[in-house]
Amino acid sequence: MIQPIPRIDPFSVRGWCPSSARPMQTGDGLIVRVSPRGRSLSTGDLAAIADIAERHGNGLIDLTRRANIQLRGITERSLPHVWQELTRIGLLGAETANILVGPLAGVDAHEIVDARRLADALEAAVVGNPSIAALPDKFSFVVDGGGRLPLDDVGGDMCLRAVRIDGNAVVALTVDRPGGTRLVANCAVEDAAAVAADLAARYLRLRPHTGARMRDVPEGAVDALLADARLRAIDMPSPRPAQHPLGPVRIGGDLVAVGLAAAFGRLASDEVHGLADCASRSGIAAFRVSPWRSLYALTDDDTAARALTTWSAAAGLITDTHDPLHLIDACPGTSGCSSASVDTRLAARALAPSLRALGVSTCHVSGCSKGCARSTAADLTLVGASGTFAVIHQGTARSAPSRFVHPGDLASHPHLLKPV
């Protein structure tokens, strides 16, 4: 049944993200966000994270769209113990530049440029420039080496993407704009980090207010910024189709990455313990966190890769790229956020079987119009609105809805989700 137009639930933007040292209060306690920053996690690291979640939180662990790990339900009393344990495994480091790399950075034989090395150079350039210390907490850099898993669908204020022009490796530097990304320079690989850091410093002088992101800077100011920096772009590289393969993925030579996901990125501590134990028994020593709410285990043993895939599927993890739950981004909803008025994940599970028939390849279910689970447009977006869902096509959680649908109609009347 189509509902009368309800009130879109209000929300507040905090302007910062939680971290390990700066937790955020939510509906189910404190969130402590752990940022591997592209480093590999050992099976011991995973087991330790699961232990922390069990002893000091509610046992729930989230993989985020910024390639981070969130421990939920942490109490203020237990926080010092959490910090102590994270320090022991080297995951309570100093907060540095907010740089995201892909899960195969530095190990992918298909990379045009070693993304790990480029990210390290960028971090050194940013940390070494005191004038950039005032960057907003959410200002982010994305570094894409041009390898097997493109980051074209991962948002960032500034992106450094390796491409080939006339057979030569260069770095395309793009910035986030309201209508999409804008190419601002094609840089020599060795110059890219310094150019990006300089551009970030210039952005700080032009931003309209302290919380402004790159997309908030007026277009004329961006033009002036580029002219002042003497940057000149040639052609915008063509976007590459998103690829988030799960299961065993060969990435060069004998190296295999095993992609493993959980519905909506939510893992229980016992699942993480089991995963770490299976990997350890199989001789798999390293995991990487991806920006698609998944993990990639790295191994040069095909038998170990198959064993981990089999165990993970039996344990209820997602190992099939085409699983409809893998198409959905959904925030915790009423179970973990005071801004939500709907049970987003119950709705997402009801909706999942209908996605293929609806022709939907990307779906976002949000508890409010803040849209924390996904910032980019999706084929279908549902937004909590006073206990119902606003239906949006080819937009974000903040776009105008075409209609409103009751949660109970998602499974029984999926035709209501088609474009009007």
C-alpha positions in Angstrom: 0.0 0.0 0.0 1.3 3.5 -0.9 1.5 5.6 2.2 0.6 9.3 2.5 3.6 11.6 2.5 5.2 11.4 6.0 7.8 13.7 7.6 11.4 12.9 6.7 13.1 12.1 10.0 15.6 14.8 11.0 19.2 14.0 11.8 22.3 15.8 13.0 25.7 15.7 11.3 28.5 15.5 13.8 31.2 16.5 11.3 33.7 13.9 12.5 34.0 10.1 12.5 34.8 7.9 15.5 38.4 6.5 15.9 40.1 4.3 18.3 41.2 7.2 20.5 37.9 9.2 20.0 34.9 6.9 20.3 31.4 8.0 19.4 28.2 7.4 21.4 25.5 5.6 19.5 22.2 3.8 20.3 24.0 0.7 21.5 27.0 2.2 23.4 30.3 3.6 22.2 31.8 2.8 18.8 35.5 2.4 18.7 36.8 2.5 15.1 40.0 0.7 14.3 41.9 1.9 11.1 44.3 -0.7 9.7 45.3 2.0 7.0 45.9 -0.7 4.4 48.2 -2.9 6.6 47.6 -6.6 6.8 46.0 -8.1 9.8 47.3 -11.4 11.1 45.1 -14.2 12.4 46.3 -13.2 15.9 45.1 -9.6 15.2 41.6 -10.9 14.2 41.4 -13.1 17.3 42.4 -10.2 19.5 39.8 -8.0 17.9 37.2 -10.6 18.6 38.3 -11.0 22.2 38.0 -7.2 22.7 34.5 -7.2 21.2 33.5 -10.1 23.5 35.0 -8.8 26.8 34.5 -5.1 26.5 31.6 -4.6 23.9 28.4 -6.3 22.8 30.3 -8.8 20.6 29.4 -7.1 17.4 32.0 -6.0 14.8 31.4 -4.0 11.7 33.4 -3.7 8.5 32.9 -0.2 7.1 32.9 1.4 3.7 36.1 3.2 4.6 38.0 -0.1 5.1 37.8 0.3 8.9 36.7 -2.1 11.7 34.2 -0.9 14.3 33.8 -2.4 17.8 30.3 -1.7 19.0 28.7 -1.5 22.5 31.9 -0.4 24.2 31.4 1.1 27.7 33.2 4.1 29.1 34.4 1.9 32.0 36.0 -0.7 29.6 37.5 1.9 27.2 41.0 2.0 28.9 41.2 -1.8 28.5 40.2 -1.6 24.9 43.0 1.0 24.3 45.5 -1.3 26.1 44.6 -4.3 23.9 44.7 -2.3 20.7 48.0 -0.8 21.6 49.4 -4.4 22.2 48.5 -5.4 18.7 49.7 -2.1 17.1 46.2 -0.8 16.1 46.1 2.2 18.4 48.5 4.4 16.5 48.7 8.2 16.1 45.9 9.6 13.9 47.5 10.6 10.6 46.2 11.5 7.2 42.9 9.9 6.2 44.1 7.8 3.3 42.3 4.9 1.8 43.9 2.2 -0.4 42.5 -0.9 -1.9 42.8 -4.3 -0.1 45.3 -5.6 -2.6 47.6 -2.5 -2.6 51.2 -3.4 -3.0 50.6 -7.1 -3.7 48.5 -7.0 -6.9 50.5 -7.8 -10.0 48.0 -5.9 -12.1 48.8 -2.5 -10.4 50.1 0.2 -12.7 51.7 1.9 -9.6 52.3 0.4 -6.2 49.4 2.0 -4.3 50.9 1.2 -0.9 54.1 3.1 -1.8 52.2 6.0 -3.2 50.0 6.2 -0.1 53.1 6.2 2.1 54.6 9.1 0.1 51.3 11.0 0.3 51.1 10.5 4.1 54.7 11.7 4.5 53.9 14.8 2.3 50.7 15.6 4.3 52.2 14.9 7.8 55.3 17.0 6.8 53.2 20.0 5.9 52.0 21.8 9.1 49.5 23.9 7.2 47.4 20.8 6.4 46.9 19.9 10.1 43.5 21.8 10.0 42.0 19.4 7.4 38.5 18.4 8.5 38.3 15.0 10.2 36.3 13.6 7.3 38.5 14.9 4.5 39.8 11.8 2.8 42.3 10.8 0.1 41.8 7.7 -2.0 44.9 6.1 -3.7 44.1 3.6 -6.5 47.1 1.8 -8.1 45.0 0.8 -11.1 45.0 -2.9 -10.2 42.5 -5.8 -10.1 40.0 -4.1 -7.8 39.3 -0.5 -8.9 38.2 2.1 -6.4 36.1 4.2 -8.8 33.0 3.6 -6.7 34.8 4.7 -3.5 34.3 8.4 -2.6 36.9 10.7 -1.4 37.7 14.5 -1.3 40.8 13.8 -3.4 41.7 10.7 -5.4 45.1 9.7 -6.9 44.5 7.1 -9.6 47.2 5.4 -11.6 46.5 5.2 -15.3 48.4 4.7 -18.5 48.6 7.5 -21.1 50.5 6.7 -24.3 51.9 3.7 -22.6 53.3 5.7 -19.7 52.2 5.4 -16.0 50.9 8.7 -14.6 48.6 9.6 -11.7 45.3 11.2 -12.4 44.4 13.6 -9.6 40.7 14.2 -9.2 38.6 16.2 -6.6 35.1 15.6 -5.4 32.5 18.0 -6.8 28.7 18.2 -6.3 28.1 16.7 -9.8 30.8 14.0 -9.5 34.6 14.0 -9.7 36.7 16.5 -11.6 40.1 15.8 -13.1 42.5 18.5 -12.0 45.9 17.2 -13.1 47.8 14.3 -14.6 51.0 14.0 -12.6 54.3 12.1 -12.9 54.2 9.3 -10.4 57.1 10.7 -8.4 55.3 14.2 -8.2 51.8 13.0 -7.3 52.0 13.0 -3.5 53.6 16.5 -3.3 51.0 17.9 -5.8 48.1 16.4 -3.8 49.5 17.7 -0.5 50.0 21.2 -2.0 46.4 21.2 -3.4 45.0 20.2 0.0 46.9 23.2 1.6 45.4 25.6 -1.0 42.0 24.1 -0.4 42.2 25.1 3.3 42.7 28.7 2.3 39.6 28.7 0.1 37.0 26.6 1.9 33.9 28.6 2.8 33.7 27.3 6.4 35.8 25.1 8.7 33.7 22.0 8.2 33.6 22.3 4.4 34.6 19.4 2.2 36.2 19.7 -1.2 32.7 19.4 -2.8 31.6 22.5 -0.8 34.2 24.8 -2.4 32.5 27.0 -5.1 33.4 26.1 -8.7 35.0 29.5 -9.4 37.2 29.1 -6.3 38.3 25.7 -7.6 39.2 27.2 -11.0 41.3 29.9 -9.2 42.9 27.2 -7.0 44.0 25.2 -10.0 45.2 28.3 -11.9 47.2 29.4 -8.8 48.7 25.9 -8.5 49.4 25.8 -12.2 47.7 22.5 -12.7 46.4 21.4 -16.0 44.5 18.3 -16.9 44.3 16.5 -20.2 41.5 13.9 -20.4 39.4 12.4 -17.6 40.2 8.7 -17.5 37.2 6.5 -18.2 35.6 5.0 -15.1 36.2 1.3 -14.6 33.2 -0.9 -13.7 33.0 -1.8 -10.0 34.5 -5.2 -9.2 34.0 -6.6 -5.7 34.7 -10.3 -6.3 34.2 -12.8 -3.5 35.7 -16.3 -3.1 39.2 -17.1 -4.5 40.6 -14.4 -6.8 44.0 -14.9 -8.5 45.9 -11.6 -8.4 49.2 -12.6 -10.0 51.6 -15.5 -10.0 50.7 -18.0 -7.2 49.0 -15.3 -5.0 45.3 -15.7 -4.3 43.0 -13.4 -2.5 39.9 -14.9 -0.9 37.1 -12.4 -0.7 34.7 -12.9 2.3 31.8 -10.6 3.3 29.1 -10.5 5.9 25.6 -9.1 5.3 25.8 -5.3 5.8 29.4 -5.8 7.1 28.2 -7.1 10.5 30.2 -9.9 12.1 29.8 -11.5 15.5 32.9 -12.1 17.6 32.5 -15.9 17.4 32.4 -15.7 13.6 35.7 -13.8 13.6 37.2 -16.3 16.1 36.2 -19.1 13.8 37.6 -17.3 10.7 40.9 -16.7 12.4 41.1 -20.3 13.6 40.3 -21.8 10.2 42.8 -19.5 8.5 45.5 -20.4 11.0 44.9 -24.1 10.5 45.1 -23.6 6.7 48.3 -21.7 6.9 46.8 -18.3 5.9 48.5 -15.5 7.7 47.3 -12.2 6.3 43.9 -10.4 5.9 43.2 -7.0 4.4 40.0 -5.0 5.0 38.2 -3.6 1.9 36.0 -0.5 1.4 33.2 -2.9 0.4 32.6 -4.2 3.9 34.6 -7.4 3.2 37.9 -9.0 4.0 40.5 -10.5 1.7 42.7 -13.3 2.9 46.0 -13.6 1.1 47.6 -16.9 0.4 49.8 -18.7 -2.2 48.1 -22.1 -1.5 45.0 -22.9 -3.7 44.0 -25.7 -1.3 44.0 -23.3 1.7 42.0 -20.8 -0.3 39.3 -23.4 -1.1 39.3 -24.6 2.5 38.7 -21.1 3.8 36.0 -20.4 1.3 34.2 -23.7 2.1 34.4 -23.0 5.9 33.2 -19.4 5.5 30.2 -20.4 3.3 29.2 -23.0 5.9 29.5 -20.4 8.7 27.1 -18.1 6.9 29.6 -15.6 5.5 29.1 -14.4 1.9 31.4 -16.0 -0.6 29.4 -15.6 -3.8 29.7 -12.2 -5.6 26.1 -12.5 -6.8 24.5 -13.0 -3.4 21.8 -10.3 -3.3 22.7 -9.4 0.2 26.1 -8.4 -1.1 24.3 -5.7 -3.2 22.9 -3.9 -0.2 24.4 -1.2 2.0 22.4 -0.9 5.2 23.1 1.0 8.4 22.2 -0.5 11.8 18.8 1.2 11.9 16.7 1.3 15.1 18.9 -1.5 16.7 21.9 0.8 16.9 21.1 4.4 16.1 18.8 6.9 17.7 18.3 8.8 14.4 16.5 5.8 12.8 12.8 5.1 12.8 12.9 1.8 10.9 14.6 -1.6 11.2 16.8 -1.3 8.2 18.4 -4.7 8.2 15.1 -6.6 8.6 13.8 -4.6 5.6 17.0 -5.3 3.6 16.6 -9.0 4.1 13.0 -8.8 3.0 13.9 -6.9 -0.1 17.0 -8.9 -1.2 15.2 -11.7 -3.1 13.5 -9.1 -5.3 16.5 -7.1 -6.4 17.4 -9.0 -9.5 13.8 -9.0 -10.8 13.8 -5.2 -10.2 17.0 -4.8 -12.2 18.8 -3.4 -9.2 22.6 -3.9 -8.8 23.2 -1.4 -6.0 20.8 -0.8 -3.1 21.0 1.4 0.0 18.7 1.0 3.0 19.1 4.0 5.4 17.5 4.6 8.7 17.5 8.4 8.1 18.5 10.8 5.4 22.0 11.2 6.7 22.8 8.1 4.7 25.8 6.8 6.7 26.0 3.4 5.0 26.5 4.9 1.5 27.3 8.4 0.3 27.2 7.7 -3.5 24.0 7.2 -5.5 22.4 3.7 -5.7 20.0 2.2 -8.2 17.5 2.0 -5.3 17.6 3.8 -2.0 15.1 3.4 0.8 15.2 6.0 3.6 13.4 5.8 7.0 10.7 8.4 7.2 8.5 8.2 10.4 8.3 4.4 10.3 7.9 4.1 6.5 10.4 4.2 3.7 10.9 6.9 1.2 11.7 5.4 -2.2 14.5 7.0 -4.3 15.8 5.9 -7.7 19.3 6.7 -9.0 20.0 8.9 -6.0 21.4 9.2 -2.5 19.6 9.2 0.9 19.2 13.0 0.6 17.6 12.9 -2.9 13.9 13.6 -3.4 11.7 10.5 -3.1 9.2 9.3 -5.7 6.9 7.6 -3.2 6.6 6.2 0.3 6.2 2.5 1.1 5.4 0.6 4.3 8.1 -1.8 5.5 5.5 -4.7 5.5 5.1 -4.3 1.7 8.7 -4.8 0.7 8.5 -8.6 0.4 4.8 -8.9 -0.6 4.6 -6.0 -3.0 8.0 -5.4 -4.5 6.5 -3.8 -7.6 5.9 -0.7 -5.5 9.7 -0.1 -5.6 9.8 0.2 -9.4 10.2 3.8 -10.8 7.0 5.6 -11.1 
